[in-house]
Amino acid sequence: MNVGNSFAIAVKDMREVFTSISIAGPMLGVPLFFALFLPLLTFYVSEHAAPALASRIFSIALPVAISSSKSLNSASFMGFFSIYVLGPIFLTMPILTASVIAADSFIGEKERKTAEALFSTPVKNSELLLGKIMASLIPTILLTLGVFVLYGVITNLLSYSSFGVYLLPTVPWLLLLLISPFLAVVTIGVVVIVSSHVRGTKEAQQISTLLVLPILILPFASITGFAMLTTRLLLYIALFLAIADIAVVYISVKTFNKESII
């Protein structure tokens, strides 16, 4: 396998994605909006509604002691909401981002009628598959990391200015970030598997974004107390996703060929 060929394919596909306003605009705009807006919303609710809510619902162990009762309740609420409610919601980003890029990379060739050019190049199936996976995975990881960092910085600035504590990072928060690439790989693998069975990118995106549904259970599980995102639970989730990645990648390698994207 010539990794250089794969890298060239990845660069070409990434260039096509990020020069398309219809694809890059929502893909970049929505995560940035969440990273900027959600900390402000959480901070506002923590300041105005948290004392009553936190004392009745939440009991959170913060990394530092807080002296006043109001600060304790407000900071506890903000810490709980930032990590255990919004954290899982941010896990939808690698799924949505990877599904958009992978669908355009694998199936967009079919829609643009540019896939035939691949047959004029001596690129192996394995090199083509690796290149397109890289084109989807690299931007997804970088965007997810950037949004996690931006959200963490804004959350810490707000929490420290009012409560005198830095709420992030915590071990669960870092594990959520660790899980993100596993989710991206699963999503890309699903797109590869369905690429030969769908007619367009929209269908592939709709199928792959079904992976979002299990993720949305996690915030409600935390709010209701059914299942807290403990370190052990997140490690189990990471292990499960790692096994799923191996299975999905194996199936992708077995089923993918150039003809599947024509």
C-alpha atoms as an extended CHARMM CRD file, in Angstrom:
* protein
*
       262  EXT
         1         1  MET       CA              0.0000000000        0.0000000000        0.0000000000  PROA      1               0.0000000000
         2         2  ASN       CA              1.2330000000        3.4810000000       -0.9200000000  PROA      2               0.0000000000
         3         3  VAL       CA              0.2370000000        5.7960000000        1.9280000000  PROA      3               0.0000000000
         4         4  GLY       CA              1.2160000000        8.7650000000       -0.2270000000  PROA      4               0.0000000000
         5         5  ASN       CA             -1.6330000000        7.9560000000       -2.6100000000  PROA      5               0.0000000000
         6         6  SER       CA             -4.0380000000        7.7580000000        0.3180000000  PROA      6               0.0000000000
         7         7  PHE       CA             -2.8340000000       11.0920000000        1.6730000000  PROA      7               0.0000000000
         8         8  ALA       CA             -3.2560000000       12.7320000000       -1.7490000000  PROA      8               0.0000000000
         9         9  ILE       CA             -6.8400000000       11.4530000000       -1.9320000000  PROA      9               0.0000000000
        10        10  ALA       CA             -7.5100000000       12.7320000000        1.5980000000  PROA      10              0.0000000000
        11        11  VAL       CA             -6.1810000000       16.2060000000        0.7650000000  PROA      11              0.0000000000
        12        12  LYS       CA             -8.2920000000       16.3520000000       -2.4140000000  PROA      12              0.0000000000
        13        13  ASP       CA            -11.4730000000       15.3480000000       -0.6030000000  PROA      13              0.0000000000
        14        14  MET       CA            -10.8770000000       17.7210000000        2.3150000000  PROA      14              0.0000000000
        15        15  ARG       CA            -10.2800000000       20.5800000000       -0.1070000000  PROA      15              0.0000000000
        16        16  GLU       CA            -13.5660000000       19.8310000000       -1.8580000000  PROA      16              0.0000000000
        17        17  VAL       CA            -15.4690000000       19.7390000000        1.4230000000  PROA      17              0.0000000000
        18        18  PHE       CA            -14.0890000000       22.9670000000        2.8450000000  PROA      18              0.0000000000
        19        19  THR       CA            -14.4780000000       24.9080000000       -0.4000000000  PROA      19              0.0000000000
        20        20  SER       CA            -18.1820000000       24.0380000000       -0.5020000000  PROA      20              0.0000000000
        21        21  ILE       CA            -20.1220000000       26.6380000000        1.4760000000  PROA      21              0.0000000000
        22        22  SER       CA            -23.2110000000       24.4360000000        1.6050000000  PROA      22              0.0000000000
        23        23  ILE       CA            -21.2120000000       21.7150000000        3.3830000000  PROA      23              0.0000000000
        24        24  ALA       CA            -18.5770000000       23.6080000000        5.3620000000  PROA      24              0.0000000000
        25        25  GLY       CA            -20.9250000000       26.3750000000        6.5550000000  PROA      25              0.0000000000
        26        26  PRO       CA            -23.3140000000       24.2920000000        8.6730000000  PROA      26              0.0000000000
        27        27  MET       CA            -20.5700000000       21.8210000000        9.5970000000  PROA      27              0.0000000000
        28        28  LEU       CA            -18.4840000000       24.5960000000       11.1770000000  PROA      28              0.0000000000
        29        29  GLY       CA            -21.2230000000       27.0090000000       12.1990000000  PROA      29              0.0000000000
        30        30  VAL       CA            -23.4170000000       24.7290000000       14.2860000000  PROA      30              0.0000000000
        31        31  PRO       CA            -20.6370000000       23.3560000000       16.5640000000  PROA      31              0.0000000000
        32        32  LEU       CA            -19.1960000000       26.8390000000       17.0760000000  PROA      32              0.0000000000
        33        33  PHE       CA            -22.6450000000       28.1600000000       17.9430000000  PROA      33              0.0000000000
        34        34  PHE       CA            -23.0820000000       25.4430000000       20.5620000000  PROA      34              0.0000000000
        35        35  ALA       CA            -19.5940000000       26.0450000000       21.9710000000  PROA      35              0.0000000000
        36        36  LEU       CA            -20.3360000000       29.7530000000       22.4090000000  PROA      36              0.0000000000
        37        37  PHE       CA            -24.0350000000       29.7240000000       23.2880000000  PROA      37              0.0000000000
        38        38  LEU       CA            -24.3830000000       26.7350000000       25.6160000000  PROA      38              0.0000000000
        39        39  PRO       CA            -21.8580000000       27.9340000000       28.2470000000  PROA      39              0.0000000000
        40        40  LEU       CA            -23.6380000000       31.2970000000       28.3810000000  PROA      40              0.0000000000
        41        41  LEU       CA            -27.0230000000       29.6160000000       28.7400000000  PROA      41              0.0000000000
        42        42  THR       CA            -25.7400000000       27.2940000000       31.4630000000  PROA      42              0.0000000000
        43        43  PHE       CA            -24.1350000000       30.2080000000       33.3030000000  PROA      43              0.0000000000
        44        44  TYR       CA            -27.3360000000       32.2640000000       33.1460000000  PROA      44              0.0000000000
        45        45  VAL       CA            -29.4600000000       29.4280000000       34.5140000000  PROA      45              0.0000000000
        46        46  SER       CA            -26.8530000000       28.7070000000       37.1990000000  PROA      46              0.0000000000
        47        47  GLU       CA            -26.9050000000       32.3290000000       38.3320000000  PROA      47              0.0000000000
        48        48  HSD       CA            -30.6730000000       32.7530000000       38.4230000000  PROA      48              0.0000000000
        49        49  ALA       CA            -32.2760000000       29.3610000000       39.0010000000  PROA      49              0.0000000000
        50        50  ALA       CA            -29.6080000000       27.0400000000       40.3340000000  PROA      50              0.0000000000
        51        51  PRO       CA            -29.8030000000       27.6760000000       44.1080000000  PROA      51              0.0000000000
        52        52  ALA       CA            -33.2560000000       26.1110000000       44.3570000000  PROA      52              0.0000000000
        53        53  LEU       CA            -32.7210000000       23.4740000000       41.6870000000  PROA      53              0.0000000000
        54        54  ALA       CA            -29.3350000000       22.2750000000       42.8650000000  PROA      54              0.0000000000
        55        55  SER       CA            -30.3580000000       21.9280000000       46.4870000000  PROA      55              0.0000000000
        56        56  ARG       CA            -33.2980000000       19.7170000000       45.5250000000  PROA      56              0.0000000000
        57        57  ILE       CA            -31.8580000000       17.6740000000       42.6630000000  PROA      57              0.0000000000
        58        58  PHE       CA            -28.0760000000       17.5760000000       42.4610000000  PROA      58              0.0000000000
        59        59  SER       CA            -25.3010000000       16.6010000000       44.8090000000  PROA      59              0.0000000000
        60        60  ILE       CA            -22.0100000000       17.1700000000       42.9690000000  PROA      60              0.0000000000
        61        61  ALA       CA            -18.4680000000       16.8280000000       44.2920000000  PROA      61              0.0000000000
        62        62  LEU       CA            -16.5650000000       19.8360000000       42.9540000000  PROA      62              0.0000000000
        63        63  PRO       CA            -12.7760000000       19.9420000000       42.6660000000  PROA      63              0.0000000000
        64        64  VAL       CA            -12.4730000000       22.7900000000       45.1670000000  PROA      64              0.0000000000
        65        65  ALA       CA            -14.4400000000       24.0130000000       48.1630000000  PROA      65              0.0000000000
        66        66  ILE       CA            -16.8630000000       26.9020000000       47.7650000000  PROA      66              0.0000000000
        67        67  SER       CA            -17.7580000000       28.9430000000       50.7710000000  PROA      67              0.0000000000
        68        68  SER       CA            -21.2450000000       30.4120000000       50.3150000000  PROA      68              0.0000000000
        69        69  SER       CA            -24.4030000000       28.3540000000       49.9910000000  PROA      69              0.0000000000
        70        70  LYS       CA            -25.5300000000       30.2080000000       46.8470000000  PROA      70              0.0000000000
        71        71  SER       CA            -22.1570000000       29.7030000000       45.1720000000  PROA      71              0.0000000000
        72        72  LEU       CA            -22.1600000000       26.0450000000       46.1110000000  PROA      72              0.0000000000
        73        73  ASN       CA            -25.5600000000       25.4400000000       44.5630000000  PROA      73              0.0000000000
        74        74  SER       CA            -24.9010000000       27.5680000000       41.4810000000  PROA      74              0.0000000000
        75        75  ALA       CA            -21.4690000000       26.1100000000       40.7990000000  PROA      75              0.0000000000
        76        76  SER       CA            -22.7400000000       22.5920000000       41.4470000000  PROA      76              0.0000000000
        77        77  PHE       CA            -25.5400000000       23.1040000000       38.9800000000  PROA      77              0.0000000000
        78        78  MET       CA            -23.2050000000       24.5700000000       36.3640000000  PROA      78              0.0000000000
        79        79  GLY       CA            -20.6990000000       21.7530000000       36.8840000000  PROA      79              0.0000000000
        80        80  PHE       CA            -23.3670000000       19.0810000000       36.6220000000  PROA      80              0.0000000000
        81        81  PHE       CA            -24.9860000000       20.6020000000       33.5590000000  PROA      81              0.0000000000
        82        82  SER       CA            -21.7050000000       21.3390000000       31.7700000000  PROA      82              0.0000000000
        83        83  ILE       CA            -20.2810000000       17.8420000000       32.2090000000  PROA      83              0.0000000000
        84        84  TYR       CA            -23.1310000000       15.3660000000       32.5530000000  PROA      84              0.0000000000
        85        85  VAL       CA            -25.8210000000       16.9690000000       30.3820000000  PROA      85              0.0000000000
        86        86  LEU       CA            -24.0550000000       19.0090000000       27.7110000000  PROA      86              0.0000000000
        87        87  GLY       CA            -21.0160000000       16.7190000000       27.5520000000  PROA      87              0.0000000000
        88        88  PRO       CA            -22.9410000000       13.8430000000       25.9480000000  PROA      88              0.0000000000
        89        89  ILE       CA            -24.6840000000       16.2870000000       23.6150000000  PROA      89              0.0000000000
        90        90  PHE       CA            -21.2700000000       17.3190000000       22.3200000000  PROA      90              0.0000000000
        91        91  LEU       CA            -20.7030000000       13.6640000000       21.4150000000  PROA      91              0.0000000000
        92        92  THR       CA            -23.2080000000       14.1460000000       18.6130000000  PROA      92              0.0000000000
        93        93  MET       CA            -20.7010000000       16.4100000000       16.8520000000  PROA      93              0.0000000000
        94        94  PRO       CA            -18.2540000000       13.7230000000       15.6980000000  PROA      94              0.0000000000
        95        95  ILE       CA            -21.1940000000       11.6740000000       14.4240000000  PROA      95              0.0000000000
        96        96  LEU       CA            -22.7990000000       14.5310000000       12.5030000000  PROA      96              0.0000000000
        97        97  THR       CA            -19.5090000000       15.9160000000       11.1940000000  PROA      97              0.0000000000
        98        98  ALA       CA            -18.1590000000       12.5420000000       10.1160000000  PROA      98              0.0000000000
        99        99  SER       CA            -21.4410000000       11.6240000000        8.4330000000  PROA      99              0.0000000000
       100       100  VAL       CA            -21.4500000000       14.8240000000        6.3590000000  PROA      100             0.0000000000
       101       101  ILE       CA            -17.8190000000       14.5340000000        5.2500000000  PROA      101             0.0000000000
       102       102  ALA       CA            -17.8820000000       10.7770000000        4.6770000000  PROA      102             0.0000000000
       103       103  ALA       CA            -21.1150000000       10.9250000000        2.6930000000  PROA      103             0.0000000000
       104       104  ASP       CA            -19.6790000000       13.6350000000        0.4530000000  PROA      104             0.0000000000
       105       105  SER       CA            -16.3800000000       11.7970000000        0.1030000000  PROA      105             0.0000000000
       106       106  PHE       CA            -17.7860000000        8.3610000000       -0.6910000000  PROA      106             0.0000000000
       107       107  ILE       CA            -21.1290000000        9.1310000000       -2.3300000000  PROA      107             0.0000000000
       108       108  GLY       CA            -20.5590000000       12.6870000000       -3.5090000000  PROA      108             0.0000000000
       109       109  GLU       CA            -18.2650000000       11.2500000000       -6.1770000000  PROA      109             0.0000000000
       110       110  LYS       CA            -21.2770000000        9.3830000000       -7.5280000000  PROA      110             0.0000000000
       111       111  GLU       CA            -23.4700000000       12.5030000000       -7.5720000000  PROA      111             0.0000000000
       112       112  ARG       CA            -20.8060000000       14.7230000000       -9.1680000000  PROA      112             0.0000000000
       113       113  LYS       CA            -19.9340000000       12.0610000000      -11.7680000000  PROA      113             0.0000000000
       114       114  THR       CA            -16.2480000000       12.3540000000      -10.8480000000  PROA      114             0.0000000000
       115       115  ALA       CA            -15.6960000000        8.8060000000       -9.6300000000  PROA      115             0.0000000000
       116       116  GLU       CA            -14.8380000000        7.5450000000      -13.1170000000  PROA      116             0.0000000000
       117       117  ALA       CA            -11.5490000000        9.4300000000      -12.9250000000  PROA      117             0.0000000000
       118       118  LEU       CA            -10.4340000000        7.0590000000      -10.1750000000  PROA      118             0.0000000000
       119       119  PHE       CA            -10.2700000000        4.2290000000      -12.6890000000  PROA      119             0.0000000000
       120       120  SER       CA             -7.6530000000        6.0980000000      -14.7130000000  PROA      120             0.0000000000
       121       121  THR       CA             -5.2790000000        6.1240000000      -11.7320000000  PROA      121             0.0000000000
       122       122  PRO       CA             -3.3500000000        3.1180000000      -10.3810000000  PROA      122             0.0000000000
       123       123  VAL       CA             -4.8850000000        3.4780000000       -6.9310000000  PROA      123             0.0000000000
       124       124  LYS       CA             -5.6860000000        0.2930000000       -5.0530000000  PROA      124             0.0000000000
       125       125  ASN       CA             -8.9650000000       -0.2120000000       -3.2320000000  PROA      125             0.0000000000
       126       126  SER       CA             -7.1410000000       -0.2010000000        0.1070000000  PROA      126             0.0000000000
       127       127  GLU       CA             -5.3850000000        3.0990000000       -0.7050000000  PROA      127             0.0000000000
       128       128  LEU       CA             -8.6480000000        4.6930000000       -1.8240000000  PROA      128             0.0000000000
       129       129  LEU       CA            -10.4930000000        3.5180000000        1.2770000000  PROA      129             0.0000000000
       130       130  LEU       CA             -7.7460000000        4.7090000000        3.6220000000  PROA      130             0.0000000000
       131       131  GLY       CA             -7.5910000000        8.0930000000        1.8990000000  PROA      131             0.0000000000
       132       132  LYS       CA            -11.3100000000        8.6780000000        2.1680000000  PROA      132             0.0000000000
       133       133  ILE       CA            -11.3680000000        7.5550000000        5.7990000000  PROA      133             0.0000000000
       134       134  MET       CA             -8.5490000000        9.9990000000        6.5530000000  PROA      134             0.0000000000
       135       135  ALA       CA            -10.4380000000       12.7710000000        4.7300000000  PROA      135             0.0000000000
       136       136  SER       CA            -13.4040000000       12.2180000000        7.0450000000  PROA      136             0.0000000000
       137       137  LEU       CA            -11.6120000000       11.3870000000       10.2920000000  PROA      137             0.0000000000
       138       138  ILE       CA             -8.9460000000       14.1150000000       10.4520000000  PROA      138             0.0000000000
       139       139  PRO       CA            -11.2930000000       17.1360000000       10.1520000000  PROA      139             0.0000000000
       140       140  THR       CA            -13.7900000000       15.5050000000       12.5060000000  PROA      140             0.0000000000
       141       141  ILE       CA            -11.1910000000       14.9850000000       15.2390000000  PROA      141             0.0000000000
       142       142  LEU       CA             -9.7360000000       18.4800000000       14.8390000000  PROA      142             0.0000000000
       143       143  LEU       CA            -13.1480000000       20.1610000000       14.8480000000  PROA      143             0.0000000000
       144       144  THR       CA            -14.3350000000       18.1630000000       17.8640000000  PROA      144             0.0000000000
       145       145  LEU       CA            -11.1400000000       18.9180000000       19.7800000000  PROA      145             0.0000000000
       146       146  GLY       CA            -11.3970000000       22.6120000000       18.9410000000  PROA      146             0.0000000000
       147       147  VAL       CA            -15.0130000000       22.8370000000       20.0760000000  PROA      147             0.0000000000
       148       148  PHE       CA            -14.3090000000       20.9160000000       23.3040000000  PROA      148             0.0000000000
       149       149  VAL       CA            -11.4120000000       23.2550000000       24.1070000000  PROA      149             0.0000000000
       150       150  LEU       CA            -13.4030000000       26.3950000000       23.2570000000  PROA      150             0.0000000000
       151       151  TYR       CA            -16.3480000000       25.2320000000       25.3370000000  PROA      151             0.0000000000
       152       152  GLY       CA            -14.0380000000       24.3900000000       28.2460000000  PROA      152             0.0000000000
       153       153  VAL       CA            -12.2800000000       27.7610000000       28.1340000000  PROA      153             0.0000000000
       154       154  ILE       CA            -15.5380000000       29.7290000000       28.0600000000  PROA      154             0.0000000000
       155       155  THR       CA            -17.0670000000       27.6040000000       30.8180000000  PROA      155             0.0000000000
       156       156  ASN       CA            -14.0100000000       28.0680000000       33.0450000000  PROA      156             0.0000000000
       157       157  LEU       CA            -13.8910000000       31.8180000000       32.4500000000  PROA      157             0.0000000000
       158       158  LEU       CA            -17.5340000000       32.1570000000       33.4480000000  PROA      158             0.0000000000
       159       159  SER       CA            -17.3380000000       29.8060000000       36.4430000000  PROA      159             0.0000000000
       160       160  TYR       CA            -14.1560000000       31.3460000000       37.8210000000  PROA      160             0.0000000000
       161       161  SER       CA            -15.4210000000       34.9050000000       37.4190000000  PROA      161             0.0000000000
       162       162  SER       CA            -18.5140000000       34.1670000000       39.5190000000  PROA      162             0.0000000000
       163       163  PHE       CA            -17.7560000000       31.1310000000       41.6870000000  PROA      163             0.0000000000
       164       164  GLY       CA            -13.9670000000       31.1460000000       41.9620000000  PROA      164             0.0000000000
       165       165  VAL       CA            -13.5660000000       27.6270000000       40.5450000000  PROA      165             0.0000000000
       166       166  TYR       CA            -12.4940000000       26.0170000000       37.2990000000  PROA      166             0.0000000000
       167       167  LEU       CA            -15.0420000000       23.3430000000       36.4390000000  PROA      167             0.0000000000
       168       168  LEU       CA            -13.1810000000       21.7570000000       33.5210000000  PROA      168             0.0000000000
       169       169  PRO       CA            -11.4660000000       19.5120000000       32.7020000000  PROA      169             0.0000000000
       170       170  THR       CA            -12.6000000000       16.5590000000       34.7560000000  PROA      170             0.0000000000
       171       171  VAL       CA            -11.9380000000       12.8720000000       34.1580000000  PROA      171             0.0000000000
       172       172  PRO       CA            -15.4390000000       12.2550000000       32.7060000000  PROA      172             0.0000000000
       173       173  TRP       CA            -15.0300000000       15.2750000000       30.4160000000  PROA      173             0.0000000000
       174       174  LEU       CA            -11.6770000000       14.0200000000       29.1270000000  PROA      174             0.0000000000
       175       175  LEU       CA            -13.1250000000       10.5450000000       28.5960000000  PROA      175             0.0000000000
       176       176  LEU       CA            -15.9420000000       12.0570000000       26.5370000000  PROA      176             0.0000000000
       177       177  LEU       CA            -13.2790000000       13.6490000000       24.3560000000  PROA      177             0.0000000000
       178       178  LEU       CA            -11.4830000000       10.2960000000       24.1250000000  PROA      178             0.0000000000
       179       179  ILE       CA            -14.6790000000        8.5900000000       22.9740000000  PROA      179             0.0000000000
       180       180  SER       CA            -15.2070000000       11.0610000000       20.1110000000  PROA      180             0.0000000000
       181       181  PRO       CA            -12.7760000000        9.4510000000       17.6040000000  PROA      181             0.0000000000
       182       182  PHE       CA            -14.3480000000        6.0390000000       18.2210000000  PROA      182             0.0000000000
       183       183  LEU       CA            -17.7530000000        7.4790000000       17.3400000000  PROA      183             0.0000000000
       184       184  ALA       CA            -16.3250000000        9.0880000000       14.2130000000  PROA      184             0.0000000000
       185       185  VAL       CA            -14.8200000000        5.7950000000       13.0150000000  PROA      185             0.0000000000
       186       186  VAL       CA            -18.1020000000        3.9370000000       13.5500000000  PROA      186             0.0000000000
       187       187  THR       CA            -19.9570000000        6.6290000000       11.6060000000  PROA      187             0.0000000000
       188       188  ILE       CA            -17.4990000000        6.5620000000        8.7090000000  PROA      188             0.0000000000
       189       189  GLY       CA            -17.6610000000        2.7740000000        8.6090000000  PROA      189             0.0000000000
       190       190  VAL       CA            -21.4570000000        2.8460000000        8.4140000000  PROA      190             0.0000000000
       191       191  VAL       CA            -21.2770000000        5.2890000000        5.4900000000  PROA      191             0.0000000000
       192       192  VAL       CA            -18.7930000000        3.0130000000        3.7030000000  PROA      192             0.0000000000
       193       193  ILE       CA            -21.0140000000       -0.0210000000        4.1970000000  PROA      193             0.0000000000
       194       194  VAL       CA            -24.1660000000        1.7000000000        2.9060000000  PROA      194             0.0000000000
       195       195  SER       CA            -22.4190000000        3.6370000000        0.1200000000  PROA      195             0.0000000000
       196       196  SER       CA            -23.2020000000        1.0130000000       -2.5030000000  PROA      196             0.0000000000
       197       197  HSD       CA            -26.8490000000        0.7120000000       -1.4210000000  PROA      197             0.0000000000
       198       198  VAL       CA            -27.9960000000        4.3570000000       -1.4060000000  PROA      198             0.0000000000
       199       199  ARG       CA            -28.6270000000        6.8060000000       -4.2150000000  PROA      199             0.0000000000
       200       200  GLY       CA            -27.3250000000       10.0070000000       -2.6300000000  PROA      200             0.0000000000
       201       201  THR       CA            -25.5050000000       11.6810000000        0.2470000000  PROA      201             0.0000000000
       202       202  LYS       CA            -28.7200000000       12.6070000000        2.0760000000  PROA      202             0.0000000000
       203       203  GLU       CA            -29.7300000000        8.9750000000        2.4460000000  PROA      203             0.0000000000
       204       204  ALA       CA            -26.3070000000        7.9950000000        3.7670000000  PROA      204             0.0000000000
       205       205  GLN       CA            -26.3380000000       10.8770000000        6.2580000000  PROA      205             0.0000000000
       206       206  GLN       CA            -29.8050000000        9.9590000000        7.5020000000  PROA      206             0.0000000000
       207       207  ILE       CA            -28.7930000000        6.3490000000        8.0760000000  PROA      207             0.0000000000
       208       208  SER       CA            -25.5150000000        7.1880000000        9.8270000000  PROA      208             0.0000000000
       209       209  THR       CA            -27.0500000000        9.8900000000       12.0370000000  PROA      209             0.0000000000
       210       210  LEU       CA            -29.2710000000        7.2400000000       13.6210000000  PROA      210             0.0000000000
       211       211  LEU       CA            -26.1930000000        6.6790000000       15.7860000000  PROA      211             0.0000000000
       212       212  VAL       CA            -27.0980000000        9.9500000000       17.5120000000  PROA      212             0.0000000000
       213       213  LEU       CA            -30.1800000000        8.4310000000       19.1450000000  PROA      213             0.0000000000
       214       214  PRO       CA            -28.3460000000        6.2840000000       21.7510000000  PROA      214             0.0000000000
       215       215  ILE       CA            -26.1450000000        9.2750000000       22.6180000000  PROA      215             0.0000000000
       216       216  LEU       CA            -29.1780000000       11.4140000000       23.4400000000  PROA      216             0.0000000000
       217       217  ILE       CA            -30.1890000000        8.9240000000       26.1220000000  PROA      217             0.0000000000
       218       218  LEU       CA            -27.1400000000        9.8080000000       28.2380000000  PROA      218             0.0000000000
       219       219  PRO       CA            -28.1700000000       13.3570000000       29.3030000000  PROA      219             0.0000000000
       220       220  PHE       CA            -31.6240000000       12.1540000000       30.3550000000  PROA      220             0.0000000000
       221       221  ALA       CA            -30.0690000000        9.2450000000       32.2400000000  PROA      221             0.0000000000
       222       222  SER       CA            -27.9330000000       11.7270000000       34.1900000000  PROA      222             0.0000000000
       223       223  ILE       CA            -30.7970000000       14.1330000000       34.8980000000  PROA      223             0.0000000000
       224       224  THR       CA            -33.1040000000       11.3920000000       36.1480000000  PROA      224             0.0000000000
       225       225  GLY       CA            -30.3420000000        9.6860000000       38.1060000000  PROA      225             0.0000000000
       226       226  PHE       CA            -30.8260000000        6.4600000000       36.1630000000  PROA      226             0.0000000000
       227       227  ALA       CA            -27.1470000000        6.2880000000       35.1660000000  PROA      227             0.0000000000
       228       228  MET       CA            -24.4330000000        8.8180000000       35.9350000000  PROA      228             0.0000000000
       229       229  LEU       CA            -21.5310000000        9.1730000000       33.5350000000  PROA      229             0.0000000000
       230       230  THR       CA            -18.9650000000        7.7410000000       35.8990000000  PROA      230             0.0000000000
       231       231  THR       CA            -15.4090000000        6.9560000000       34.8650000000  PROA      231             0.0000000000
       232       232  ARG       CA            -16.1820000000        3.2390000000       34.8530000000  PROA      232             0.0000000000
       233       233  LEU       CA            -19.2640000000        3.6310000000       32.6350000000  PROA      233             0.0000000000
       234       234  LEU       CA            -17.3840000000        5.8210000000       30.1580000000  PROA      234             0.0000000000
       235       235  LEU       CA            -14.5310000000        3.3150000000       29.9940000000  PROA      235             0.0000000000
       236       236  TYR       CA            -17.0520000000        0.5700000000       29.2440000000  PROA      236             0.0000000000
       237       237  ILE       CA            -18.5440000000        2.7350000000       26.4960000000  PROA      237             0.0000000000
       238       238  ALA       CA            -15.0720000000        3.3740000000       25.0570000000  PROA      238             0.0000000000
       239       239  LEU       CA            -14.3150000000       -0.3640000000       25.0830000000  PROA      239             0.0000000000
       240       240  PHE       CA            -17.6160000000       -1.1760000000       23.3830000000  PROA      240             0.0000000000
       241       241  LEU       CA            -17.0010000000        1.4580000000       20.7090000000  PROA      241             0.0000000000
       242       242  ALA       CA            -13.4530000000        0.2000000000       20.1250000000  PROA      242             0.0000000000
       243       243  ILE       CA            -14.8160000000       -3.2940000000       19.4650000000  PROA      243             0.0000000000
       244       244  ALA       CA            -17.5170000000       -1.8200000000       17.2250000000  PROA      244             0.0000000000
       245       245  ASP       CA            -14.8330000000        0.1130000000       15.3130000000  PROA      245             0.0000000000
       246       246  ILE       CA            -12.8940000000       -3.0720000000       14.6170000000  PROA      246             0.0000000000
       247       247  ALA       CA            -16.0240000000       -4.8320000000       13.3790000000  PROA      247             0.0000000000
       248       248  VAL       CA            -17.1890000000       -1.9420000000       11.2050000000  PROA      248             0.0000000000
       249       249  VAL       CA            -13.7560000000       -1.3440000000        9.6810000000  PROA      249             0.0000000000
       250       250  TYR       CA            -13.4080000000       -5.0590000000        8.9320000000  PROA      250             0.0000000000
       251       251  ILE       CA            -16.7630000000       -5.1090000000        7.1400000000  PROA      251             0.0000000000
       252       252  SER       CA            -15.8600000000       -1.8940000000        5.2910000000  PROA      252             0.0000000000
       253       253  VAL       CA            -12.6060000000       -3.3610000000        3.9970000000  PROA      253             0.0000000000
       254       254  LYS       CA            -14.3960000000       -6.4980000000        2.8250000000  PROA      254             0.0000000000
       255       255  THR       CA            -17.2360000000       -4.6790000000        1.0630000000  PROA      255             0.0000000000
       256       256  PHE       CA            -15.5860000000       -1.5550000000       -0.3750000000  PROA      256             0.0000000000
       257       257  ASN       CA            -14.3790000000       -1.2870000000       -3.9490000000  PROA      257             0.0000000000
       258       258  LYS       CA            -14.1710000000        1.4340000000       -6.5670000000  PROA      258             0.0000000000
       259       259  GLU       CA            -17.3590000000        0.2850000000       -8.2480000000  PROA      259             0.0000000000
       260       260  SER       CA            -19.3300000000        0.9420000000       -5.0430000000  PROA      260             0.0000000000
       261       261  ILE       CA            -18.9820000000        4.7180000000       -5.4440000000  PROA      261             0.0000000000
       262       262  ILE       CA            -19.9760000000        4.8990000000       -9.1090000000  PROA      262             0.0000000000
